[in-house]
């Protein structure tokens, strides 16, 4: 009886996963499929112009299973919203998590930030709009934007109407270099999960 109730509950659920390696997510989907459980339908991954490591494995696995991407930090902790590295905000001065995620590749990422700024100027839009329009062009269903002011929301909404050309996307992506994996945890047991 417990198994029937659990199966019924799982059948009604929409499940999301977050921050893992592609093989881990693939194993979880296979486990769900083999047991008749609800499979994951969304992935909350770390993905933006400055951190694209999930393009190697995790995103292709999501595409294989028809899983929607709802990435966190689509603006790289605010780095993709202004020229330069430091913004002078309290968050940029105190957030150790952002520093761990991005400071190691600062020199390369400053090139990406500058390209976002150049394209935004050319298109007559904000850097936020360009960075979020890029995520949408890459198949993201709903980027999780940490907006704290009304103008932040306005720019995020405007990004939906901005279509970047293939040339624009290539221009933004050209300086990217591989980063250390951030967020995903290596397997901790012999099952690989």
N, CA and C of each residue as an Amber inpcrd file, in Angstrom:
protein
   579
   0.8200000  -1.1990000   0.0000000   0.0000000   0.0000000   0.0000000
   0.8660000   1.2670000   0.0000000   1.9390000   1.2870000   0.8270000
   2.8160000   2.4560000   0.8760000   3.4400000   2.7180000  -0.4950000
   3.8290000   1.6400000  -1.1700000   4.4440000   1.7920000  -2.4860000
   3.4490000   2.3820000  -3.4810000   2.2010000   1.9730000  -3.4290000
   1.1770000   2.5040000  -4.3390000   0.9650000   3.9810000  -4.0780000
   0.8810000   4.3660000  -2.8130000   0.6850000   5.7790000  -2.4670000
   1.8930000   6.5940000  -2.9170000   3.1080000   6.0920000  -2.6390000
   4.3120000   6.7910000  -3.0460000   4.3600000   6.9300000  -4.5630000
   4.0290000   5.8850000  -5.2770000   4.0180000   5.9210000  -6.7400000
   3.0130000   6.9510000  -7.2390000   1.8410000   7.0120000  -6.6220000
   0.8220000   7.9890000  -7.0220000   1.2980000   9.4120000  -6.7710000
   1.9560000   9.6440000  -5.6460000   2.4650000  10.9770000  -5.3290000
   3.5560000  11.3660000  -6.3220000   4.4760000  10.4440000  -6.5960000
   5.5520000  10.7350000  -7.5330000   5.0320000  10.9790000  -8.9430000
   3.9550000  10.3140000  -9.3170000   3.3860000  10.4870000 -10.6520000
   2.8070000  11.8890000 -10.8340000   2.3940000  12.5170000  -9.7630000
   1.8110000  13.8550000  -9.8330000   2.8520000  14.9600000  -9.6900000
   4.0430000  14.6090000  -9.2610000   5.0650000  15.6080000  -8.9600000
   5.8260000  16.0440000 -10.2060000   6.2920000  17.2630000 -10.1600000
   7.2520000  17.7540000 -11.1480000   8.5490000  17.9250000 -10.3780000
   9.5750000  17.2500000 -10.8050000  10.8220000  17.2540000 -10.0570000
  11.8950000  18.0670000 -10.7520000  12.7120000  18.7300000  -9.9300000
  13.8410000  19.4720000 -10.4440000  15.1000000  19.0020000  -9.7400000
  16.2060000  19.0740000 -10.4390000  17.5070000  18.7460000  -9.8670000
  18.3890000  19.9800000  -9.9850000  19.5300000  19.9540000  -9.2650000
  20.4010000  21.1180000  -9.2870000  21.8600000  20.7190000  -9.0960000
  22.7330000  21.4140000  -9.8110000  24.1800000  21.3880000  -9.5880000
  24.7590000  19.9870000  -9.4610000  24.9330000  19.3270000 -10.5970000
  25.5520000  18.0050000 -10.6000000  26.2360000  17.7670000 -11.9310000
  26.9810000  16.6780000 -11.9840000  27.6180000  16.2790000 -13.2280000
  26.5880000  15.6090000 -14.1280000  26.8730000  15.6150000 -15.4250000
  25.9620000  15.0060000 -16.3840000  25.7150000  13.5370000 -16.1080000
  26.7560000  12.7870000 -15.7660000  26.5810000  11.3620000 -15.5140000
  25.6910000  11.1170000 -14.3010000  25.7660000  11.9920000 -13.2910000
  24.9240000  11.8380000 -12.1090000  23.4530000  12.0350000 -12.4730000
  23.1850000  13.0620000 -13.2610000  21.8110000  13.3260000 -13.6600000
  21.2790000  12.2020000 -14.5480000  22.1160000  11.7350000 -15.4570000
  21.7240000  10.6210000 -16.3280000  21.3710000   9.3940000 -15.4810000
  22.1990000   9.0850000 -14.4940000  21.9270000   7.9360000 -13.6110000
  20.6130000   8.1090000 -12.8570000  20.3190000   9.3240000 -12.4230000
  19.0690000   9.5750000 -11.6980000  17.8620000   9.3920000 -12.6140000
  17.9810000   9.8530000 -13.8590000  16.8830000   9.6740000 -14.8100000
  16.6650000   8.1850000 -15.1120000  17.7260000   7.4500000 -15.2910000
  17.6110000   6.0100000 -15.5530000  16.9610000   5.3040000 -14.3640000
  17.3750000   5.6530000 -13.1610000  16.8010000   5.0550000 -11.9500000
  15.2990000   5.3260000 -11.8860000  14.9080000   6.5580000 -12.1420000
  13.4870000   6.9110000 -12.1200000  12.7250000   6.1330000 -13.1890000
  13.2940000   6.0740000 -14.3860000  12.6430000   5.3830000 -15.4920000
  12.4770000   3.8910000 -15.1920000  13.5100000   3.2600000 -14.6890000
  13.4630000   1.8220000 -14.3930000  12.4740000   1.4650000 -13.2990000
  12.2640000   2.3930000 -12.3850000  11.3650000   2.1230000 -11.2680000
   9.9570000   2.6760000 -11.4710000   9.7170000   3.2760000 -12.6230000
   8.3990000   3.8400000 -12.8930000   8.1080000   5.0980000 -12.0990000
   9.1500000   5.7720000 -11.6680000   8.9910000   7.0020000 -10.8960000
   8.9190000   8.1950000 -11.8470000   8.4840000   9.3130000 -11.3040000
   8.4800000  10.5510000 -12.0730000   9.9160000  10.9490000 -12.3710000
  10.1680000  11.2490000 -13.6240000  11.5140000  11.6700000 -14.0130000
  11.6500000  13.1790000 -13.7960000  12.8750000  13.6350000 -13.7010000
  13.1330000  15.0550000 -13.5050000  12.7310000  15.8220000 -14.7580000
  12.1110000  16.9790000 -14.5590000  11.6490000  17.7670000 -15.7020000
  12.3640000  19.1070000 -15.8280000  13.0720000  19.5300000 -14.7760000
  13.8320000  20.7740000 -14.8480000  15.1980000  20.6050000 -14.1810000
  16.1390000  21.4130000 -14.6460000  17.4920000  21.4270000 -14.0770000
  17.8450000  22.8540000 -13.7040000  18.1510000  23.0470000 -12.4180000
  18.5980000  24.3460000 -11.9300000  20.1240000  24.2930000 -11.8640000
  20.7450000  24.6660000 -12.9610000  22.1890000  24.5690000 -13.0590000
  22.8500000  25.9460000 -13.0520000  24.1590000  25.9480000 -12.9030000
  24.9620000  27.1630000 -12.9220000  25.3550000  27.3900000 -14.3790000
  24.8260000  28.4470000 -14.9960000  25.0530000  28.6340000 -16.4250000
  24.9140000  30.1000000 -16.7920000  25.9400000  30.6390000 -17.4280000
  25.9260000  32.0060000 -17.9290000  27.0920000  32.1750000 -18.8940000
  27.2390000  33.3370000 -19.4780000  28.3110000  33.5840000 -20.4450000
  29.7050000  33.3770000 -19.8580000  29.8630000  33.5690000 -18.5600000
  31.1630000  33.4120000 -17.9180000  31.3860000  32.0030000 -17.3760000
  30.3480000  31.1940000 -17.3150000  30.4870000  29.8280000 -16.8030000
  29.6200000  28.8980000 -17.6530000  30.2610000  28.2120000 -18.6000000
  29.5370000  27.3920000 -19.5730000  29.9390000  25.9240000 -19.5020000
  30.4620000  25.4930000 -18.3970000  30.9640000  24.1180000 -18.2900000
  29.8750000  23.0670000 -18.4770000  28.6370000  23.3870000 -18.1550000
  27.5470000  22.4200000 -18.3110000  27.2340000  22.0980000 -19.7670000
  27.7630000  22.8970000 -20.6930000  27.5520000  22.6080000 -22.1170000
  28.2200000  21.2940000 -22.5270000  29.2280000  20.8650000 -21.7820000
  29.9710000  19.6500000 -22.1350000  29.1350000  18.3870000 -21.9490000
  28.5060000  18.2530000 -20.7810000  27.7970000  17.0120000 -20.4760000
  26.3820000  17.2130000 -19.9490000  26.2130000  18.0770000 -18.9650000
  24.9090000  18.1870000 -18.2990000  23.8070000  18.6650000 -19.2440000
  24.0580000  19.7070000 -19.9960000  23.0270000  20.2320000 -20.8910000
  22.6550000  19.2220000 -21.9720000  23.6190000  18.5220000 -22.5990000
  23.2110000  17.4830000 -23.5530000  22.3530000  16.3780000 -22.9200000
  22.6280000  16.0170000 -21.6770000  21.7830000  15.0210000 -20.9990000
  20.3850000  15.5940000 -20.7820000  20.3130000  16.8540000 -20.3900000
  18.9980000  17.5020000 -20.2180000  18.2350000  17.5040000 -21.5350000
  18.9080000  17.8370000 -22.6210000  18.2600000  17.8350000 -23.9380000
  17.7810000  16.4340000 -24.3070000  18.5860000  15.4270000 -24.0070000
  18.2220000  14.0360000 -24.2960000  16.9040000  13.6520000 -23.6270000
  16.6880000  14.1450000 -22.4160000  15.4880000  13.8050000 -21.6590000
  14.3950000  14.8730000 -21.7220000  14.5800000  15.9000000 -22.5160000
  13.5710000  16.9580000 -22.6210000  13.4090000  17.7520000 -21.3440000
  14.4940000  17.9390000 -20.6170000  14.4910000  18.6440000 -19.3360000
  14.7230000  20.1320000 -19.5730000  13.8880000  20.9740000 -18.9920000
  14.0060000  22.4270000 -19.1330000  15.1140000  22.9610000 -18.2330000
  15.8490000  23.9350000 -18.7410000  16.9160000  24.5700000 -17.9710000
  16.3830000  25.8190000 -17.2900000  16.6130000  25.9070000 -15.9840000
  16.2620000  27.0960000 -15.2090000  17.4920000  27.4930000 -14.3780000
  18.5390000  27.9860000 -15.0480000  19.7990000  28.2150000 -14.3540000
  19.7720000  29.3530000 -13.3500000  20.5660000  29.1410000 -12.3050000
  20.8010000  30.2130000 -11.3360000  22.0410000  30.9880000 -11.7920000
  22.1660000  32.1940000 -11.3240000  23.2930000  33.0760000 -11.6170000
  23.4830000  33.3530000 -13.1100000  22.3920000  33.6260000 -13.8490000
  22.5490000  33.9040000 -15.2850000  23.3010000  35.2020000 -15.5620000
  23.4410000  36.0390000 -14.5480000  24.1730000  37.2970000 -14.7050000
  25.5210000  37.2380000 -13.9830000  25.9490000  36.0240000 -13.6200000
  27.2500000  35.8060000 -12.9740000  27.4230000  36.6880000 -11.7420000
  26.4280000  36.6390000 -10.8780000  26.5100000  37.4230000  -9.6390000
  26.6010000  38.9140000  -9.8790000  26.0580000  39.3860000 -10.9920000
  26.0720000  40.8130000 -11.3210000  27.2310000  41.2310000 -12.2200000
  28.2210000  40.3540000 -12.4040000  29.3770000  40.7120000 -13.2330000
  28.9870000  41.0550000 -14.6730000  27.9430000  40.4240000 -15.1890000
  27.5470000  40.6610000 -16.5820000  26.6120000  41.8550000 -16.7450000
  26.4500000  42.6600000 -15.6950000  25.5410000  43.8050000 -15.7570000
  26.2620000  45.1550000 -15.8160000  27.5910000  45.1420000 -15.7290000
  28.3560000  46.3960000 -15.7400000  29.7800000  46.1230000 -16.2200000
  30.4120000  47.1640000 -16.7350000  31.8100000  47.0460000 -17.1650000
  32.6960000  46.9010000 -15.9440000  33.8090000  46.2500000 -16.1250000
  34.7680000  46.0860000 -15.0380000  34.3890000  44.9210000 -14.1310000
  35.1720000  44.7410000 -13.0870000  34.9550000  43.5980000 -12.1990000
  34.1850000  43.9850000 -10.9440000  34.6150000  45.0240000 -10.2780000
  33.9740000  45.4370000  -9.0200000  32.8320000  46.4040000  -9.3160000
  31.7350000  46.2210000  -8.6030000  30.6010000  47.1180000  -8.8080000
  30.4560000  48.1360000  -7.6860000  31.1410000  47.9010000  -6.5780000
  31.0330000  48.8150000  -5.4490000  29.8390000  48.5430000  -4.5520000
  29.0440000  47.5310000  -4.8860000  27.8970000  47.2050000  -4.0410000
  28.3610000  46.4220000  -2.8110000  27.5370000  46.4140000  -1.8020000
  27.8500000  45.6420000  -0.5950000  28.0360000  44.1740000  -0.9420000
  27.1930000  43.6710000  -1.8440000  27.2880000  42.2610000  -2.2190000
  28.6320000  41.9550000  -2.8830000  29.0470000  42.8000000  -3.8170000
  30.3090000  42.5220000  -4.5130000  31.4990000  42.5890000  -3.5650000
  31.3470000  43.3520000  -2.4840000  32.4410000  43.4780000  -1.5180000
  32.4500000  42.3870000  -0.4580000  31.3160000  41.7130000  -0.2560000
  31.2270000  40.7650000   0.8570000  30.8570000  39.3340000   0.4830000
  30.3530000  39.1060000  -0.7100000  29.8620000  37.7750000  -1.0870000
  31.0320000  36.8500000  -1.4440000  31.4000000  35.9830000  -0.5140000
  32.5240000  35.0750000  -0.7090000  32.2030000  33.9890000  -1.7330000
  30.9430000  33.6230000  -1.8490000  30.5490000  32.5890000  -2.8100000
  30.7980000  33.0700000  -4.2360000  30.4280000  34.2960000  -4.5260000
  30.6690000  34.8460000  -5.8680000  32.1670000  34.8960000  -6.1480000
  32.9280000  35.2910000  -5.1600000  34.3860000  35.3610000  -5.3550000
  34.9570000  33.9750000  -5.6610000  34.4800000  32.9440000  -4.9630000
  34.9580000  31.5770000  -5.2130000  34.5700000  31.1180000  -6.6130000
  33.4010000  31.5080000  -7.0640000  32.9300000  31.0820000  -8.3820000
  33.6580000  31.7730000  -9.5210000  33.9770000  33.0410000  -9.3670000
  34.4160000  33.8110000 -10.5200000  35.8210000  34.4090000 -10.4640000
  36.3790000  34.6540000  -9.3050000  37.6540000  35.3700000  -9.2500000
  38.8190000  34.6260000  -9.8950000  38.7880000  33.3050000  -9.9080000
  39.9120000  32.5310000 -10.4650000  40.1010000  32.7760000 -11.9610000
  39.0400000  33.1290000 -12.6600000  39.1290000  33.3380000 -14.1100000
  38.8410000  34.7910000 -14.4900000  39.1340000  35.6750000 -13.5870000
  38.8160000  37.0950000 -13.7550000  39.3540000  37.6870000 -15.0530000
  40.6150000  37.4460000 -15.3840000  41.2080000  38.0750000 -16.5710000
  40.4660000  37.6700000 -17.8410000  40.1830000  36.3990000 -17.9990000
  39.4340000  35.9370000 -19.1690000  38.0100000  36.4780000 -19.1470000
  37.3950000  36.4490000 -17.9990000  35.9980000  36.8640000 -17.8980000
  35.8100000  38.3600000 -18.1180000  36.8340000  39.1510000 -17.8340000
  36.7480000  40.5820000 -18.1360000  36.6010000  40.8090000 -19.6440000
  37.2010000  39.9410000 -20.4630000  37.0330000  40.0280000 -21.9120000
  35.5800000  39.7680000 -22.3030000  34.9670000  38.7960000 -21.6530000
  33.5620000  38.4710000 -21.9270000  32.6710000  39.6370000 -21.5140000
  32.9230000  40.1830000 -20.3400000  32.1450000  41.3260000 -19.8440000
  32.2410000  42.4920000 -20.8300000  33.4370000  42.7570000 -21.3340000
  33.6190000  43.8590000 -22.2790000  32.8370000  43.6050000 -23.5670000
  32.7910000  42.3580000 -24.0230000  32.0200000  42.0470000 -25.2270000
  30.5210000  42.2440000 -24.9960000  30.0530000  41.9090000 -23.8040000
  28.6370000  42.1480000 -23.4780000  28.3670000  43.6460000 -23.5270000
  29.2760000  44.4440000 -22.9560000  29.1130000  45.9050000 -22.9530000
  29.1150000  46.4700000 -24.3710000  30.0290000  46.0170000 -25.2020000
  30.1280000  46.5030000 -26.5850000  28.8580000  46.1630000 -27.3560000
  28.3800000  44.9310000 -27.2350000  27.1720000  44.5270000 -27.9500000
  25.9510000  45.2880000 -27.4310000  25.8730000  45.4760000 -26.1180000
  24.7490000  46.2310000 -25.5490000  24.7150000  47.6470000 -26.1150000
  25.8700000  48.2940000 -26.1990000  25.9370000  49.6480000 -26.7640000
  25.5080000  49.6450000 -28.2240000  25.9930000  48.6740000 -28.9710000
  25.6540000  48.5940000 -30.4000000  24.1620000  48.3900000 -30.6140000
  23.5320000  47.5870000 -29.7510000  22.1020000  47.2910000 -29.8910000
  21.2080000  48.3020000 -29.1720000  21.7960000  49.1740000 -28.3690000
  21.0220000  50.1760000 -27.6380000  20.2030000  49.5830000 -26.5030000
  20.7630000  48.5780000 -25.8340000  20.0810000  47.9120000 -24.7190000
  21.0470000  47.8220000 -23.5440000  20.5850000  47.2660000 -22.4310000
  21.4560000  47.1100000 -21.2670000  22.2660000  45.8220000 -21.3700000
  23.3270000  45.7630000 -20.5930000  24.1360000  44.5470000 -20.5310000
  23.3130000  43.3820000 -19.9850000  22.4330000  43.6810000 -19.0400000
  21.5550000  42.6480000 -18.4890000  20.7190000  42.0140000 -19.5890000
  20.1520000  42.8460000 -20.4470000  19.3330000  42.3300000 -21.5430000
  20.1460000  41.4210000 -22.4590000  21.3640000  41.8130000 -22.7760000
  22.2120000  40.9990000 -23.6550000  22.5350000  39.6600000 -22.9850000
  22.9750000  39.6980000 -21.7330000  23.3660000  38.4640000 -21.0390000
  22.1810000  37.5050000 -20.9070000  21.0070000  38.0240000 -20.5850000
  19.8300000  37.1550000 -20.4560000  19.3150000  36.6940000 -21.8180000
  19.3910000  37.5580000 -22.8320000  18.9800000  37.1420000 -24.1780000
  19.8710000  36.0130000 -24.6670000  21.1490000  36.0310000 -24.2960000
  22.0560000  34.9360000 -24.6710000  21.5740000  33.6230000 -24.0460000
  21.2070000  33.6610000 -22.7510000  20.7480000  32.4140000 -22.1130000
  19.4960000  31.8920000 -22.8110000  18.6010000  32.7820000 -23.1690000
  17.3710000  32.3580000 -23.8460000  17.6950000  31.7780000 -25.2300000
  18.6640000  32.3750000 -25.9190000  19.0790000  31.8640000 -27.2270000
  19.7030000  30.4770000 -27.1050000  20.2460000  30.1640000 -25.9450000
  20.8840000  28.8760000 -25.7190000  19.8950000  27.8130000 -25.2380000
  18.6100000  28.1420000 -25.2240000  17.5950000  27.1550000 -24.8710000
  17.1400000  27.1710000 -23.4320000  17.5540000  28.1580000 -22.6770000
  17.1230000  28.2680000 -21.2830000  15.6380000  28.6060000 -21.2400000
  14.9050000  27.8910000 -20.3950000  13.4630000  28.1320000 -20.2710000
  13.1710000  29.3350000 -19.3840000  13.8720000  29.4340000 -18.2600000
  13.5920000  30.5020000 -17.3120000  14.8130000  30.7500000 -16.4300000
  15.6400000  31.7470000 -16.7640000  16.7870000  32.0480000 -15.9030000
  16.3170000  32.6270000 -14.5700000  16.9620000  32.2330000 -13.5010000
  16.6180000  32.7240000 -12.1640000  17.4380000  33.9830000 -11.9080000
  16.7720000  35.1140000 -11.9460000  17.4380000  36.4080000 -11.8170000
  17.2700000  36.9170000 -10.3890000  18.3820000  37.2700000  -9.7670000
  18.3490000  37.7950000  -8.4000000  18.1430000  39.2980000  -8.4010000
  16.9930000  39.7360000  -8.8490000  16.7000000  41.1700000  -8.9290000
  16.3750000  41.7330000  -7.5510000  16.9120000  42.9200000  -7.2680000
  16.6460000  43.5760000  -5.9870000  16.0030000  44.9530000  -6.1500000
  15.8870000  45.4190000  -7.3940000  15.3000000  46.7340000  -7.6700000
  14.4090000  46.6280000  -8.8950000  13.4270000  47.5020000  -8.9940000
  12.4940000  47.4860000 -10.1200000  13.2200000  47.5470000 -11.4690000
  14.2350000  48.4050000 -11.6570000  14.9230000  48.4170000 -12.9520000
  15.5480000  47.0590000 -13.3180000  15.9420000  46.2910000 -12.3100000
  16.4830000  44.9520000 -12.5780000  15.4110000  44.0720000 -13.2250000
  14.2080000  44.1350000 -12.6910000  13.0960000  43.3660000 -13.2560000
  12.7720000  43.8390000 -14.6760000  12.7630000  45.1580000 -14.8490000
  12.4630000  45.7190000 -16.1740000  13.4440000  45.1990000 -17.2290000
  14.7370000  45.2110000 -16.9060000  15.7480000  44.7420000 -17.8550000
  15.5810000  43.2510000 -18.1310000  15.2570000  42.4890000 -17.0900000
  15.0620000  41.0480000 -17.2700000  13.8810000  40.7740000 -18.1980000
  12.8060000  41.5070000 -18.0350000  11.6290000  41.3190000 -18.8800000
  11.9320000  41.7220000 -20.3220000  12.6640000  42.8080000 -20.5150000
  13.0040000  43.2710000 -21.8650000  13.8670000  42.2590000 -22.6150000
  14.6330000  41.4680000 -21.8920000  15.5110000  40.4830000 -22.5350000
  14.7180000  39.4730000 -23.3560000  13.4840000  39.2350000 -22.9760000
  12.6390000  38.2750000 -23.6980000  12.4120000  38.7350000 -25.1400000
  12.3710000  40.0350000 -25.3570000  12.1130000  40.5780000 -26.6930000
  13.3730000  40.8120000 -27.5230000  14.5410000  40.5540000 -26.9380000
  15.7930000  40.7770000 -27.6440000  16.2550000  39.4740000 -28.2980000
  16.3700000  39.4880000 -29.6080000  16.8570000  38.3120000 -30.3400000
  18.2670000  38.6010000 -30.8210000  19.2000000  37.7740000 -30.3940000
  20.5870000  37.9210000 -30.8170000  20.8260000  37.1150000 -32.0920000
  21.5930000  37.6660000 -32.9980000  21.9320000  36.9480000 -34.2240000
  23.0030000  35.8970000 -33.9160000  23.2110000  34.9950000 -34.8640000
  24.2900000  34.0000000 -34.7100000  25.6370000  34.7060000 -34.5600000
  25.8070000  35.7920000 -35.2810000  27.0560000  36.5490000 -35.2040000
  27.2190000  37.1770000 -33.8200000  26.1230000  37.7030000 -33.2660000
  26.1700000  38.2740000 -31.9140000  26.5730000  37.2100000 -30.8980000
  25.9690000  36.0400000 -31.0120000  26.2600000  34.9470000 -30.0750000
  27.7100000  34.5120000 -30.2060000  28.1930000  34.3690000 -31.4360000
  29.5930000  33.9840000 -31.6520000  30.5360000  35.0330000 -31.0740000
  30.2090000  36.3170000 -31.2410000  31.0130000  37.4090000 -30.6940000
  31.0960000  37.3090000 -29.1770000  29.9660000  37.0400000 -28.5210000
  29.9350000  36.9360000 -27.0640000  30.6980000  35.7130000 -26.5570000
  30.6180000  34.6230000 -27.2800000  31.2030000  33.3620000 -26.8190000
  32.6850000  33.2020000 -27.1370000  33.2040000  33.9260000 -28.1050000
  34.5710000  33.7080000 -28.6030000  35.6600000  33.7000000 -27.5220000
  35.6630000  34.6090000 -26.5610000  36.7800000  34.6070000 -25.6120000
  36.7000000  33.5420000 -24.5040000  35.6330000  32.7650000 -24.4510000
  35.4590000  31.8240000 -23.3450000  36.5600000  30.7720000 -23.3080000
  37.0620000  30.5030000 -22.1120000  38.0220000  29.4240000 -21.8630000
  37.4590000  28.5600000 -20.7390000  37.7860000  27.2800000 -20.7900000
  37.2770000  26.3410000 -19.7860000  37.6090000  26.8080000 -18.3730000
  36.6680000  26.5450000 -17.4640000  36.8040000  26.9090000 -16.0550000
  36.8540000  25.6420000 -15.1930000  37.2810000  25.8250000 -13.9700000
  37.1510000  24.7570000 -12.9850000  35.6610000  24.5420000 -12.7410000
  35.2740000  23.3050000 -12.4790000  33.8680000  23.0100000 -12.1910000
  33.5030000  23.6270000 -10.8490000  32.3810000  24.3470000 -10.8230000
  31.8960000  24.9830000  -9.6010000  30.4430000  24.5700000  -9.3920000
  30.1240000  24.0980000  -8.2090000  28.7330000  23.7690000  -7.8790000
  28.4470000  22.2920000  -7.8440000  28.8830000  21.5520000  -8.8540000
  28.6270000  20.1150000  -8.8860000  29.5090000  19.4130000  -7.8610000
  28.9520000  18.4170000  -7.2190000  29.7030000  17.6490000  -6.2360000
  30.0890000  16.3060000  -6.8290000  31.3400000  15.9150000  -6.6150000
  31.7820000  14.6070000  -7.1040000  31.0370000  13.5150000  -6.3670000
  30.9860000  12.3430000  -6.9820000  30.2430000  11.2540000  -6.3620000
  30.8250000  10.9240000  -5.0000000  29.9430000  10.4980000  -4.1270000
  30.3460000  10.2260000  -2.7560000  30.0970000   8.7760000  -2.3600000
  29.5080000   7.9970000  -3.2480000  29.2920000   6.5960000  -2.9130000
  29.6140000   5.7110000  -4.1120000  29.5970000   4.4170000  -3.8990000
  29.9890000   3.4900000  -4.9540000  28.9310000   3.3420000  -6.0480000
  27.7630000   3.9210000  -5.8590000  26.7110000   3.8610000  -6.8710000
  26.8190000   4.9670000  -7.9100000  27.7000000   5.9330000  -7.6860000
  27.8900000   7.0110000  -8.6460000  26.8470000   8.0990000  -8.5750000
  26.0900000   8.1310000  -7.5140000  25.0350000   9.1460000  -7.3710000
  25.3740000  10.0510000  -6.2140000
